[in-house]
Amino acid sequence: GYDSNQMAAAGNSSRAGVNLATGTVTAPANGSVGSVVGEASGSLTIELGDGTYGVRLAPRDDTVQLFSLDEVLSLLPVVTMTINNDDPNYPNEPPSEYLIDVQKGTVTKSPNTPVPSFTRLDSSVYANKNMLLDELRYELGASLRWKMDQGLIRAFQDEVMLGGSVTVEMPVSFGATFAGGVTNGGSGQVQIDRLLADSWVGQMDEYNGLKTTMTPTTANNVTLSSFLPTGTPGQSYARQVLLGDAVWGQLGPQLTMLLNSEVSAQGIWLRTAGQVRQGINEGFAWMDRQVTMRQADLPYNNSLSFHPLPASAEADIWAKLKRLTTAKVAQWRTGMQLTGEVKLFYQSGQLTRLTPTHVVIGGSNGGSGNNTDPSDDKGVNTTGGGLFGFINRIISSIINSFLGIFNGLFGVLR
């Protein structure tokens, strides 16, 4: 913005009177004031959404990996595997059941095995447990991770929308000239609302605001510029106002709430638990009797089956998903972006600095007579010395400092 002290140095600003509270500039008794520079407070309120829908918080694209393989495997409960009695070399042997715990990396005999006394296969199973664990890790785990990633990406893209508002302190700097000047003890008044009428701020409807489409921006890198219309003055300043921490400070807790909600229509993890169980069971169904002991490097031809997870397993999966929430919310702030329409509302504040410039003693800045045409008034009224002056040009209206204050953000599932 304008440096008021430097501007004042070019003239005799101390010889002119200033009433900051009223915005009044008074010319010296034997001189004139040609222009003013100043600053005023103000705030920009950003309403997220177009009034019907909020903005979307979603992964940047379909390739974003939301889960690691270890995180997916952490959701697996203890799996029951049956070695079926279908080895043609041993047609009379009973089936045998084992419990596979991927978390602990163990394979043990199930207490529910049909014939507990049958142990001929045990030593081979225990000696080759890593082969069985790998079947679950890399056959089931990899496909389950893809299913979870795609399911959650679609949920974010189609359902997660956020509303609320963000209020940003947005002072402005301005400079303007008095046509005809303020002369011989006369006074002029700066009216900030009228001064800004010809700027982009003046395009905002008092009740409906100014609709604009925000720049798709990773939530971690949101700046004030992300919300402003293309070509808005002061973009270079706005891009320096990093709002990622403040925005995520509000969005993070809302995302946490959505993830952990116990309401079936909203709870992302609650619904994901059902999808995980379904995905696991689909994998088990695909593997049923298609995988043999010999494929798992076990020296027999028996086929393997895995017991489908009952509906009651969803509660355990849900609890494990909720334990991932804190880490996932922190991680996803760098992989999620905000998109959508916003509405902007500007509220002008008070003058905080007002400095007369081009102050001339013993002469004038030119101009004489009266000019009372209100259509030419651009925010400064002038009186005195038998003359009426007015500002006919706004030199600048630019953003020069910002402070983000965030409130009222909330997440809703459409």
C-alpha positions, 0 to 999 in steps of 0.5 A: 500500500501507500507509505503515508510518511513518505507521501507526506514528506513531499508536502506540508501535511502537518499544516493541514488538519485531520480528524480521523474519527470523522475522516475530515481533512482541513486545508490551511487558512492560506493554502490548499490540500490536493490529495489524501492517502490512508488506510482503513480496516475491514473484513471479508467473510467467505461463505463456503458453498453457494447457499445450497451445497457446500464445498467439497473436500476430496482427494486430488485424483483417483490415484491418491493412496489413502491407506498403506498395506499395513493399515489395511492388514491391521483391520483383519481379524483372526482368520479361520482356515480349513484344510479340506479333506480332498487330497486324492492321496489321503481320501479318508483324512478329516479336514483340519482348521487353523487360526491365522493371526496376521497381526501377530504372524502366527498360525495355530490349531483351532480348538474347533477343528473337527478332529482335534487328534488329527495332527499329521498336517500340523508340522507342515503348516507350522513350518510353512506359516509364512507362506500362508501369511503371505497369501493373506497379505499380498493376495487379499491385502492388496486387493482390499486396499484398492477396494478401500481406497476407491470406495473412500475416494468416491465417498469424498467426491460424491458425499462429503461437503462442508459449509460454514464461513471464514472471516478474514480481516482485510484492511485496505490502503487508498489514495485519492485526489481532490478535483479543485482541491480543498482550499483556504480553511475548507474541509473535505471528508473521506467516506470509505464505503463510497471510496471503495464503490468502484473497486471489486469490493463494490460488486458485492451484493449486501445480502447475496454477496459476490459468488465466485468459484474457488481455485482447486487447492490442496487443503494444506496450501489454501491461501486467501487468494484461493477464494478471491475472483481472478484479477482481484487487486492485491493477489500477490499479497493474498497468496502470501496469506497462508490459511492452511493451518487455520482452515485445517484446524477447523476442517480436521475436527469436522472430518474426525467427527464424520469419520467416527460418527455412529450415525449410519448416514454420516459415519464414514468408518461405520460404513467402511467397516461393512465394506471391509467385511464384504471385501474380505469375504469376497476375497475368501470366496475367490480363494475358496478351494482355488488355493491348494497346500502345494501352491502355498509350498506345503507338500500336500494337495488339499485345497484351502478354505477361509471362513467368511467373517460374520456380521458381528466382525464389523464392530471390531473392524469399526473399532480398528478404523477409529484407531486410525483416525488421528493419523489419517486426518493429519496425513490427508490434509496434504492429499485433500483439496477444496473445490466449489463455489463460495460467496464473499461479503465485505464489511468496511471498518474505520479509517486507521490512517489519513494523511493529507498530501500535496499541501501548498502554503500561500497558493492552491492546487488549481481549480476554482468555483463550485462543483456540486454534482453528486454523481461525481462524488467518489467518497470525499466531500469537500467544502470551504472557501466558497468552493466544493471539491470532490475526488475524481479518481481512486488511485488504488485500493489494495490489500496490505495485511490480513489476519485469518479468523475462522468460525462456524465450519461444519461438515455434513454428508449430502 
